[in-house]
Amino acid sequence: IIIENYRSFGKKTKIGFPGSDYKKPVAIVGYNNAGKTNLMNAILYGITEKYVTKDTFSINDFHNRNIDNVPKIMTKITSSSETKVDGKTADLTGFHFLEFQLDGTEIELAKMDSYKDYNKKYRSYTAFGASKYFKIFYINFHEIKKEISTKKTGWGNLTSFLAKHIQSLVTTDKEMLGRKDKFRKEIKNSTESVINDSRLRKFIEKIEKNYSKNLRDNNCNIEFGLPEYEDIFLEMMFKIGLNGDSTNLVPIDHFGDGYISMFVMAVIQAIAETNGDDKCLFLFEEPESFLHQNHQEYFYKTVLCGLSENGHQVIYTTHSHKMLDIFDTRGLIRVEFDDQKKQTVVSYNKAKDEFFSEVEVDEIENGEIVTKIRDYNNYIKIIEPNLNKIIFSRKILLVEGPNDLMVYKEIIRKMVLDKSGDEKFADTYLNFNNIVVIPHHGKITALVLIRLCKYFGLDYYVINDFDFEEDFIEKLNFETEDEYRNSDLYNKDINEIVAFNLKGEELSNKTKKAMLTTNWKLIKEAEKDRIHFNIPKLEQVIGYESNDKDSTGIWNIIQCMTEFGEDIFPKELVKFLEIDKVKRVENEIDLDRVQENFA
């Protein structure tokens, strides 16, 4: 899809989606007001799912509300060919352009036009009205109750994905259509048998008599009964019997939004399972809405991934780190709002590339070789469940483990409190600035996560223990690995390095070499101004003398500290976290004042 001058999108923006070989869902992520919904709307127009007329758009849809910024949307689609009811072909394959005609400030014409080629030489007539012949389902989970309604609007249009699908089933099922006349007769006979010789019947007859008289004795026949055959199915509703109760059924729209979301989950799965050969396109707006966190991950892995694995295309927006896999980079689209350019920009979109193709699999730690980097990363995601938060954040601070996480978050809180004088602001400083602190649980993982941040174009800083008493950091300034391995530091000086394990046993030269090598690789990967080493480790830097890594003891030490020097919190880190920009506010502050702090 290419978008230009549509709402928050200004400069021409091209977004690619992975092909049918990619069997995972595609997530659109970004901060609030980044442009995710605008992108989803552009997709819906571009695939002709949302019908376009001159009344579809207003000045609010023109970028910066400037009439000269005419919205442009172009999509390239691949689809199958379907046969319409009249025998003609429906095919969306090709290019689809949003066409505008303006008369001064008035929109005279707006439509989606389709062509077989990008240069608009050959119009594609098979694309006109073609979208209704394909299984396209758009669901906005913010309005989940509307999405299960099978009612019509006042103009006779269907209002939800569920109603559209039920209508499709009713109108295309030949066996049901064959029973249509029989059904009508039975319904009519049943209705007559109920109201015959009743007060209701007499009431209807009086209406009929008066109506005919008012129409100058025009003989009119009035029938009181159910809607037309097709409309009956749209008057029906789903009812739920809790705990197996089949007698006391409750309409589905009487339940909470979270319960309805799980019902919609089952509907989506049923649609996919009954369309095994006819692949669907599913478009979801924030499916995590109203779902418990644990159910969010279930929804992602069971429903979204399940749909994709079976060949359906799934595109969705999300704010939840439970709803994506950060290492499946082909399926990630990250949008941001550029405050300087005043427009949405795509900060990450590599539909054809994969992160793992750039990651080496021979990284060494303690002499062991990681041979299956993908499996290793799956393991890391298990021990660090917050890892996916990286893709949602503006800046990422990578620390070694949980104690480092605790210490640095507390130091940051104290430093911000000291500068601002406001406790609530200090408590929420990282959240407000969209900065996340993530433990990497080991230098090998740190290497992978640094590369991942670079791959996504994210700003990062790394904190690690150095492991050795001696300060060899400045000596690890080798440009290449061959230069490093042929150095005296690696081959001779290693004998002079003193290092012990947690049991107090001195490490072998082989282990020391492996640890030093990992530190060199970390420096080389992170770049010197983006990494800080606690020498030899965090506990000794803060003065915690015990070797038990007890979190309570470390917490008590940190509570007594009031000053934090270069050995624990360097100037580069202060600048990275933007703590140097914090201003003191003497009075009680409100959100406007906080935002002014960081303007």
C-alpha positions in Angstrom: 0.0 0.0 0.0 1.1 3.6 -0.7 -0.4 6.4 1.3 0.0 10.1 0.8 -1.7 13.2 2.3 -4.3 11.0 4.1 -5.0 12.3 7.6 -1.7 11.9 9.6 0.2 10.6 6.6 1.9 13.4 4.7 4.8 12.4 2.5 4.3 9.4 0.2 4.7 6.3 2.4 5.1 2.8 1.0 4.3 -0.2 3.2 4.9 -3.8 2.2 3.3 -6.9 3.5 4.9 -10.4 3.4 3.7 -12.8 0.8 1.6 -16.0 1.2 4.7 -17.9 2.2 4.7 -16.1 5.5 2.4 -18.1 7.8 2.2 -15.6 10.7 -0.1 -12.6 11.4 1.1 -9.0 10.6 1.0 -6.6 13.5 0.8 -2.8 13.2 2.2 -1.2 16.3 2.8 2.4 17.5 2.3 4.9 20.3 -1.1 6.5 20.8 -2.0 8.9 17.9 0.8 7.4 15.7 -1.5 6.7 12.8 -2.4 3.0 13.2 -6.1 3.5 12.7 -5.5 5.8 9.7 -3.4 3.0 8.2 -6.1 0.5 8.8 -8.7 2.8 7.2 -6.5 3.3 4.2 -6.2 -0.5 3.8 -10.0 -0.9 3.9 -10.4 1.8 1.2 -7.6 0.3 -0.8 -9.0 -3.2 -0.9 -12.4 -1.7 -1.8 -13.9 -3.2 1.4 -15.1 0.3 2.4 -17.1 1.8 -0.4 -15.9 5.3 -1.4 -18.1 8.2 -2.6 -17.6 12.0 -2.5 -19.3 12.0 0.9 -16.8 9.6 2.3 -14.2 12.3 2.8 -14.1 15.8 4.3 -11.4 18.4 4.9 -10.5 16.4 8.1 -9.2 13.6 5.8 -6.8 16.0 4.0 -3.3 16.1 5.6 -3.1 19.0 8.0 -6.7 19.9 6.9 -5.2 21.6 3.8 -7.3 21.3 0.7 -4.1 21.3 -1.5 -3.0 18.0 0.2 -5.2 15.7 -1.8 -5.3 12.2 -0.2 -3.8 9.4 -2.3 -4.1 5.7 -1.6 -2.8 2.9 -3.9 -2.8 -0.8 -3.2 -1.4 -3.7 -5.1 -3.4 -6.9 -4.5 -3.2 -10.5 -5.5 -6.4 -12.5 -5.4 -8.1 -15.5 -6.9 -10.8 -15.1 -9.7 -14.4 -15.7 -8.5 -17.5 -16.1 -10.6 -20.3 -13.5 -10.0 -24.0 -14.4 -9.9 -24.3 -13.1 -13.5 -21.5 -15.3 -14.7 -18.9 -12.5 -14.9 -15.5 -12.6 -13.2 -14.6 -10.9 -9.9 -10.9 -10.4 -9.5 -9.1 -7.9 -7.3 -5.6 -8.7 -8.7 -3.9 -5.5 -9.8 -3.6 -1.9 -8.7 -6.3 0.2 -7.0 -6.1 4.0 -6.8 -8.1 6.5 -4.9 -9.3 9.1 -7.4 -10.4 12.7 -6.5 -12.0 15.5 -8.4 -12.1 18.9 -6.7 -14.0 22.1 -7.5 -12.3 24.7 -5.4 -12.8 23.5 -1.9 -15.6 21.1 -2.7 -15.1 17.4 -3.4 -16.9 16.7 -6.6 -15.9 13.0 -7.0 -14.1 10.4 -4.9 -13.9 6.7 -5.9 -11.5 3.8 -6.0 -10.5 2.9 -9.6 -8.8 -0.3 -10.5 -6.2 -1.0 -13.2 -4.2 -4.0 -14.3 -1.0 -2.0 -14.4 0.6 0.7 -12.2 0.7 3.2 -15.1 -3.2 3.2 -15.3 -3.2 2.1 -18.9 -5.5 -0.8 -18.7 -8.6 -0.5 -16.4 -9.6 -3.7 -14.6 -13.4 -4.0 -14.9 -13.3 -7.4 -13.0 -12.4 -5.5 -9.8 -15.6 -3.4 -9.8 -17.8 -4.6 -6.8 -15.4 -7.6 -6.5 -14.7 -7.3 -2.8 -18.1 -8.8 -1.8 -17.2 -12.0 -3.5 -14.2 -12.6 -1.3 -14.0 -13.5 2.4 -12.9 -10.2 3.9 -13.6 -9.6 7.6 -13.0 -6.4 9.4 -13.6 -6.3 13.2 -13.1 -3.3 15.5 -12.8 -4.8 18.9 -13.5 -1.4 20.5 -17.1 -1.7 19.4 -17.4 -5.4 20.0 -21.2 -5.4 20.7 -21.8 -3.8 17.4 -19.7 -6.5 15.7 -22.0 -9.2 16.8 -25.3 -7.4 16.0 -27.1 -9.0 13.0 -29.5 -6.0 12.7 -29.7 -3.7 9.6 -29.4 0.0 9.6 -32.2 2.3 8.5 -30.9 2.1 4.9 -30.9 -1.7 4.8 -27.1 -2.1 5.1 -25.6 -4.7 7.3 -23.7 -3.3 10.2 -21.3 -6.1 11.4 -19.0 -8.7 10.1 -21.2 -11.4 11.7 -24.3 -10.2 9.9 -22.5 -10.1 6.5 -21.2 -13.6 7.0 -24.6 -15.0 8.0 -26.2 -13.3 5.0 -23.5 -14.9 2.8 -24.3 -18.3 4.2 -28.0 -17.9 3.8 -27.9 -16.7 0.2 -25.3 -19.2 -1.1 -26.5 -22.4 0.6 -28.3 -24.3 -2.1 -29.9 -26.8 0.3 -31.3 -23.9 2.4 -32.6 -22.1 -0.7 -34.4 -25.3 -1.8 -36.3 -25.3 1.5 -37.2 -21.6 1.2 -40.8 -22.0 -0.1 -41.6 -24.8 2.4 -40.3 -22.6 5.2 -42.5 -19.7 4.2 -45.6 -21.8 4.1 -44.9 -23.4 7.4 -44.3 -20.0 9.0 -47.5 -18.6 7.6 -49.6 -21.5 8.7 -48.1 -21.5 12.2 -48.7 -17.8 12.5 -52.3 -18.2 11.4 -53.0 -21.1 13.8 -51.7 -19.0 16.7 -53.7 -15.7 16.1 -56.8 -17.2 14.5 -60.0 -16.2 16.3 -58.0 -14.1 18.7 -58.4 -10.5 20.0 -55.2 -9.8 18.0 -56.9 -11.0 14.8 -59.9 -8.8 15.4 -57.6 -5.8 16.1 -55.9 -6.4 12.7 -59.2 -6.7 10.9 -60.3 -3.3 12.4 -57.0 -1.7 11.1 -57.7 -3.3 7.7 -61.3 -1.9 7.6 -60.3 1.6 8.6 -57.3 1.7 6.3 -59.4 0.7 3.3 -62.1 3.3 4.2 -59.5 6.0 4.5 -58.2 5.1 1.1 -61.6 5.8 -0.4 -62.9 2.3 0.0 -59.8 0.8 -1.7 -59.8 -2.9 -0.8 -56.6 -3.6 1.1 -55.4 -6.8 2.6 -53.2 -6.5 5.7 -51.1 -9.4 6.9 -49.4 -9.5 10.3 -46.4 -11.8 10.4 -42.7 -12.3 10.4 -40.2 -10.5 8.1 -39.1 -11.8 4.7 -37.2 -15.0 4.5 -33.6 -13.5 4.3 -34.4 -10.9 7.0 -35.6 -13.5 9.5 -32.0 -14.7 9.9 -30.9 -11.2 10.7 -33.5 -10.9 13.4 -32.2 -14.0 15.1 -29.7 -13.7 17.9 -27.2 -16.0 19.6 -28.1 -17.1 23.1 -25.8 -18.7 25.7 -26.6 -21.2 28.3 -24.0 -21.0 31.1 -22.5 -24.1 32.6 -24.4 -26.4 30.3 -27.8 -24.9 31.0 -29.9 -25.4 27.8 -33.2 -24.1 29.3 -32.2 -20.6 30.7 -30.5 -19.0 27.7 -29.2 -15.4 27.8 -28.7 -13.3 24.7 -25.0 -12.8 23.9 -25.2 -9.0 24.0 -26.2 -9.1 27.6 -22.7 -10.3 28.6 -19.6 -8.2 29.3 -17.3 -7.0 26.5 -14.6 -9.5 27.5 -17.0 -12.4 27.3 -18.3 -11.2 23.9 -14.7 -10.9 22.7 -14.1 -14.6 23.5 -17.4 -15.4 21.6 -16.1 -13.4 18.6 -12.9 -15.4 18.9 -14.9 -18.6 18.5 -16.8 -17.1 15.5 -13.6 -16.1 13.8 -12.2 -19.6 14.3 -15.4 -21.1 12.9 -15.3 -18.9 9.8 -11.7 -20.0 9.1 -12.5 -23.7 9.7 -15.5 -23.6 7.3 -13.4 -21.8 4.7 -10.4 -24.2 4.4 -10.0 -23.8 0.7 -11.4 -20.3 0.3 -8.8 -18.3 2.1 -9.9 -15.2 4.1 -8.5 -11.8 4.8 -8.9 -10.8 8.5 -8.4 -7.2 9.6 -8.6 -6.5 13.4 -8.4 -3.3 15.4 -6.8 -4.0 18.8 -8.2 -7.5 19.4 -6.7 -7.3 23.0 -9.4 -4.8 24.0 -11.4 -6.2 27.0 -9.3 -9.3 27.2 -7.4 -10.4 30.3 -3.6 -10.3 29.8 -3.4 -14.1 29.9 -6.1 -14.5 27.3 -4.4 -11.9 25.1 -1.4 -14.3 24.6 -3.9 -17.2 24.1 -5.7 -15.2 21.5 -2.5 -14.4 19.6 -1.0 -17.9 19.6 -4.3 -19.9 19.2 -6.4 -17.6 17.0 -4.2 -15.2 15.1 -1.3 -17.6 14.5 -3.8 -20.4 13.9 -5.5 -18.4 11.2 -2.2 -17.6 9.5 -0.8 -21.1 9.7 -3.9 -22.2 7.7 -3.2 -19.8 4.9 -5.5 -16.9 5.9 -4.0 -13.4 5.9 -4.2 -11.6 9.2 -3.5 -7.9 9.7 -4.1 -6.2 13.1 -3.3 -3.2 15.2 -2.2 -3.7 18.8 -0.9 -2.0 22.0 -0.2 -5.3 23.8 3.2 -6.9 24.0 1.4 -10.2 24.5 0.0 -10.0 21.0 3.1 -10.4 18.9 6.4 -12.2 18.5 9.3 -9.7 18.4 11.6 -12.1 16.6 9.3 -12.7 13.7 10.3 -9.4 12.2 8.7 -9.8 8.8 5.3 -9.5 10.4 5.9 -6.2 12.2 5.0 -2.7 11.0 6.0 0.1 13.4 4.6 3.6 12.9 5.5 6.8 14.7 4.2 10.4 14.6 7.1 12.7 13.8 6.5 15.8 15.8 8.9 17.9 13.7 7.5 16.9 10.4 3.9 16.7 11.8 3.2 13.4 10.0 3.1 9.6 10.5 6.3 7.9 9.5 7.0 4.2 9.2 10.0 3.5 11.4 10.1 -0.3 10.7 8.8 -2.4 7.8 10.8 -5.2 6.2 8.4 -7.6 4.8 11.0 -9.5 2.8 13.8 -9.7 5.3 14.2 -11.6 8.5 16.2 -10.7 11.5 17.6 -14.2 12.0 19.4 -14.0 8.6 21.7 -11.4 10.1 22.4 -13.1 13.4 25.4 -15.4 13.7 25.0 -18.7 15.5 28.5 -19.2 16.9 28.4 -16.7 19.8 30.5 -18.1 22.7 29.8 -17.8 26.4 31.7 -19.8 29.0 33.0 -22.0 26.2 29.6 -23.1 25.0 28.3 -22.5 21.4 24.7 -21.5 20.7 23.8 -23.5 17.7 20.1 -22.9 17.5 19.7 -19.1 17.9 15.9 -19.2 17.2 15.3 -21.9 19.9 17.5 -19.9 22.2 15.5 -16.8 21.7 12.3 -18.8 22.4 13.9 -19.7 25.7 14.8 -16.1 26.5 11.2 -15.0 25.8 10.1 -17.6 28.4 12.4 -16.3 31.2 11.9 -12.6 30.2 8.1 -12.2 29.4 8.5 -8.5 29.0 10.8 -8.8 26.0 8.2 -7.8 23.4 7.9 -4.4 25.1 11.0 -3.4 23.1 9.0 -2.9 19.9 6.5 -0.6 21.6 9.1 1.7 23.2 11.0 4.8 22.2 14.2 3.9 24.1 15.4 0.7 25.6 17.7 0.3 28.5 19.1 -3.3 28.6 20.4 -4.5 32.0 21.8 -7.8 33.0 19.3 -9.3 35.4 16.4 -8.6 37.9 18.7 -7.1 40.5 20.1 -4.7 37.9 16.5 -3.9 36.9 15.5 -3.1 40.5 18.6 -1.0 41.2 18.5 1.1 38.0 14.8 1.8 38.1 15.2 3.0 41.7 18.2 5.1 40.9 16.3 6.7 38.0 13.3 7.4 40.3 15.6 9.0 42.9 17.4 11.2 40.3 14.2 12.4 38.7 12.6 13.1 42.1 15.7 15.1 43.2 15.5 17.2 40.0 11.7 17.6 39.7 10.6 17.5 43.3 7.5 15.6 42.3 7.0 12.0 43.6 4.3 11.0 41.2 6.2 12.3 38.2 9.3 10.4 39.4 7.4 7.2 39.8 6.0 7.4 36.3 8.9 9.0 34.5 9.9 6.0 32.4 6.3 5.2 31.4 5.6 8.8 30.5 8.7 9.0 28.3 8.0 5.6 26.7 11.3 4.2 28.0 11.5 0.5 29.0 14.1 -1.3 31.1 14.6 -4.9 30.1 16.8 -7.6 31.6 18.7 -9.6 29.0 19.8 -12.3 31.4 23.2 -12.8 29.8 25.8 -11.4 27.4 24.9 -13.6 24.5 21.3 -12.5 24.8 22.5 -8.9 25.1 24.3 -9.3 21.8 21.1 -10.5 20.1 19.0 -7.8 21.6 21.4 -5.0 20.7 21.3 -6.3 17.1 17.5 -6.5 17.3 17.3 -2.8 18.5 19.5 -1.8 15.6 17.4 -3.8 13.2 14.3 -2.0 14.3 16.1 1.4 14.4 15.4 1.8 18.1 17.6 3.8 20.5 19.3 1.6 23.1 21.8 1.7 26.0 23.4 -1.4 27.6 24.6 -2.0 31.2 26.6 -5.1 32.1 28.9 -6.5 34.7 32.5 -6.8 33.4 33.3 -9.9 35.4 37.0 -9.1 36.1 38.7 -7.1 38.8 41.2 -5.6 36.4 40.1 -2.8 34.1 40.7 -4.3 30.7 37.9 -2.3 29.0 40.3 0.3 27.4 42.5 -2.6 26.2 39.6 -4.2 24.3 39.8 -1.7 21.5 40.5 -4.2 18.7 38.7 -3.6 15.4 38.5 -7.2 14.2 38.2 -10.6 15.9 41.4 -11.8 14.3 43.3 -8.8 15.6 41.9 -9.5 19.1 42.7 -13.2 19.1 46.3 -12.6 17.9 46.9 -10.0 20.6 49.0 -10.3 23.7 45.9 -9.6 25.8 44.3 -12.7 24.5 47.4 -15.0 24.4 49.6 -13.8 27.3 48.0 -11.3 29.6 45.0 -13.6 30.2 47.3 -15.6 32.6 47.6 -12.5 34.8 43.8 -11.9 35.0 42.4 -13.0 38.4 38.7 -14.1 38.3 36.6 -16.4 40.5 33.2 -18.1 40.2 30.4 -17.8 42.8 32.0 -20.6 44.8 35.2 -18.6 45.2 37.1 -21.0 42.8 39.6 -19.4 40.3 38.5 -19.7 36.7 40.5 -21.6 34.1 42.2 -19.7 31.3 39.8 -21.3 28.8 36.8 -19.9 30.7 38.5 -16.5 31.2 39.2 -16.3 27.5 35.6 -17.1 26.7 34.3 -14.4 29.1 36.8 -11.8 27.8 35.8 -12.6 24.2 32.2 -12.1 25.0 32.9 -8.8 26.6 34.9 -7.7 23.5 32.0 -8.7 21.3 29.6 -6.8 23.5 31.7 -3.6 23.3 32.1 -4.0 19.5 28.4 -4.6 19.0 27.1 -1.9 21.4 29.5 0.9 20.5 31.4 2.5 23.4 29.1 5.4 24.0 26.1 3.1 24.3 27.4 0.7 27.0 28.5 0.9 30.6 30.3 -1.8 32.6 30.0 -2.2 36.3 33.4 -3.4 37.3 33.6 -6.2 38.2 29.9 -6.4 39.0 26.9 -4.4 40.3 27.1 -5.7 43.9 30.6 -4.4 44.4 29.9 -1.0 42.8 27.1 -0.3 45.2 29.0 -1.7 48.2 27.0 -4.9 48.7 29.7 -7.1 50.2 27.8 -10.4 50.3 28.0 -12.8 47.3 24.5 -14.2 47.7 22.7 -11.7 45.2 20.0 -11.3 47.8 17.5 -8.8 46.4 16.4 -7.5 49.8 19.9 -6.8 50.9 20.6 -5.0 47.6 17.4 -3.0 48.0 18.3 -1.9 51.5 21.7 -0.7 50.2 20.2 1.3 47.4 17.7 3.0 49.8 20.6 4.5 51.7 22.4 5.9 48.7 21.9 9.5 47.8 24.6 10.1 45.2 25.4 8.1 42.1 28.7 8.6 40.4 30.2 7.6 37.1 31.0 4.1 38.3 27.2 3.3 38.5 25.5 6.0 36.5 27.6 7.6 33.8 26.8 10.9 32.1 26.0 9.2 28.8 23.2 7.3 30.6 21.8 10.5 32.2 21.7 12.0 28.7 20.2 8.9 27.1 17.4 8.8 29.7 16.9 12.6 29.3 17.2 13.2 33.0 19.3 16.2 32.3 16.2 17.9 30.7 14.1 17.5 33.8 13.2 20.8 35.5 12.2 21.4 39.1 8.6 22.3 39.7 8.0 23.9 43.1 4.1 23.7 43.0 1.8 20.8 42.4 2.1 20.0 38.7 -0.5 18.9 36.3 -0.2 17.0 33.0 0.2 20.2 30.9 3.2 21.2 33.1 4.7 17.8 32.7 4.4 17.9 28.9 5.9 21.4 28.9 8.9 19.9 30.7 9.7 17.8 27.7 8.6 20.0 24.9 
